[in-house]
Amino acid sequence: MFQTAVIIAGGQGSRLKPLSNNKPKAMVVVNGQPMLYWTLRWLKHHGVKNVVLGVAYKKEKIINYLKANKNFGLNVHISVHTLDGGTAQGFKLAISRFVTDENFIAMNCDEMTNLHLPNVVKVHQKKQPLVTMALAPFYCRFSVVDARKDGIVHGFKYGHMLPDVPVSIGIYCFSREILKHIPDTGSIEHAVFTPLSKKKKIAAYHLTPDEQWLSVNDIKNVREVEENPQLLELKKSAGPKRALKIL
């Protein structure tokens, strides 16, 4: 298991207002605790010991929270970037300042998941790419229409999981060599992942049926996490798998 994780926690969370009033997105409360708490708890459970937090908006809220909780027993470094610099600047500064590991975890702070992190690490170690990206099936929030060649609508599927349409869940394994490919500013998804994919430098890990994920971007997502307590479970349940409940 990798010992170090870089977390980008610099966002404002404007779509989460009023929950994000006067606090950064990472400090928005989900199921009784800030999102940052759940992320750190999950990383620590899987053996991560060193955390680099890329912060920007109202960074003092995060710094004070960590200090009050003694960094949750983790070795924490704070890397400050600007909002305008985007995720590319956030990752580039955090990695170049504090990461010496050859391989490490990288992620956004707003991903709620019961993913078994060592599974992703194993793929990264086997394939040895620059990036290993965790992927989940796309959960379509619109009605999927069964429109056939006869020109007639034969039915609808609501809340339909599309297993053949994978989406990135914002959790990765990075090789430190990725630093050579990160620009000073911009979106790491567009500026880094797109060109690396054309060079076949990105490996994929598909979540198993027992692994689920939700990204918290608006108030409805907060409610969805609270309706899916299995997302916050650290150990696999012995009971039957619970379907992801999407509101």
QUIBEL-V378052 format. One line per field, one symbol per residue. psi: psi as a letter, one per 40 degrees, with the letter a starting at -180 (. if undefined). A space follows every 10 residues. Layout:
psi=???
This chain:
psi=hieihhhhfe idfdeeiede hfiiddehhh feiidddddd dddddeehdh hhhhichfdd ddddddddef efeihhihhh iidddadddd dddddddehe idiiihiief hhifhgdddd dddddddfad hhhhiiihhh eihhhghiee ehheaihifh hgdegiihef hihiieedde ehidiahddd ddddddddef ehihhhiide hiiihheidd ddddddeged dehdihieai hhihhh.
